[in-house]
């Protein structure tokens, strides 16, 4: 978190300042024109460097081009992007198993009953000839 030095004293946030000092700090910040708002979010919210850069760019406090942007020489050419997209479209996407399986329950029931009837008939014939 950014430390605030005001009137010779160091504060970790504006909330650590006494009420009168905080009012004086806010008035001075708004008059100085350094920032467009009196209490920037970075004064009392901890942010990563990238997020802080985005926030400050939104406020207009940093130049338009971010420091982390790649030079134009390193950016891919349009032809390379088209080639990559074409290669990606050629490779088939892996297919997942179907989420809903075919329900062949009625068919299975009919076949089971038919086999049971045939077995019962065969057993009946065997018992008739055996006695």
N, C-alpha and C positions, 0 to 999 in steps of 0.2 A: 504494500500500500504506500502511496506517496506521502511523504512527510510534509507538513506545512510549517514554514518558518515565518512568523509574524511578530513584529516588534521585538525581535531578539530572542523569542522563545520558540521551541520546536514542539509541534503537536502532531499526533498521529492521525487525527481527523478533526473536523470542525466541531464534533460533539464533545471533544475533550476541552475545548475552549470555554472559559466562563462566558456567561450570557453577553456582557458588555463587550468583551473582546471579540466574540463571534459576530455581533452586530457591526462592529467597526471593521472587521475583516470582510464581511459581506459587502458593506458600503464601499470599501476601498477597491475590492475586486470588481464591483459593478462600474465604478468610476474609471478604473484604469483601462477598461476595454480589452484586457488580455483575454477574457473569456466572454462569451455571449450570455452565459448564465452565472448567477452568483455562486451557486453550490454545484460544481460539476460532480457527476456521479462517481468519477474516479477518486474523489477526495474521501469517500466513506464506503466504497464498495471495492472489494478486492477483485481484480480482473487479470486475466492472462495478458501478455504483451500484445497478442494478435487481437484480442477482443478490445483492448484499450485503444489500439490503433484504429480499429473500425469505428469505435465510439467517437474518438477525436476527429476522424475524417467526417463523420456525420455532423459534428458540430462545426466543421470547417477549420479546425485548429492545425491540421497538417496539410502538406501539399497533396494534390489530387492523386499522384501516383504513389502507391504504397511501396515501402522499402522492400517488401518481400516478393514483389512481382518479378517474373522471369524476364530477362532481356529478350527482345524480339528475335534475336538469332537462335535462341533455344526453343522457341515456340514451334510446334509442328506445322508443316505446310499443309495447304488444303488438299493437295494430292495424297499426302500421307494419311490424312484423316479419311479420305474416300477409300483408300486402299485398306485401311484397318477395318472400316465398316463393311467392305465387301468380303474380307476374310472372315469376319465375325458372322456374316449372313450365310456363308457357305457351310460352316460347321453346324451340324444339327444340334439342336438343344436336347439335352437328356430328357427322356420322357419318364414321368413318374407313373407308378402303378395307378390304376383307376381308383378313385376314392370310393366308388360304389360298385360292388360286384354284382354280376348278373344273378338274379334269384331264380334258380331252376328247381325250386322246392316242389311245385305241383308235378312237374315231370318226373322227378325222383320218386315222389309218393306213388304215382301210377305204376312206375316200373317196379318198385318194391312190392306193391300189392299183386302185380302180375306174377312176379317170381314166387311169392308166397303161395298163390293159388296153384301154380304149377308144381311146387314142392309138395303141397298138401295132396294134390291129385296123384302124384307119383307115390307118395306114402300110402295113400288109400289103396292104390293098385297093388303095391307090394304086400300090404296087410291082407288083402282079399286072396291073393294067390298063396300066401304063406300059411293060411289056416285051412 
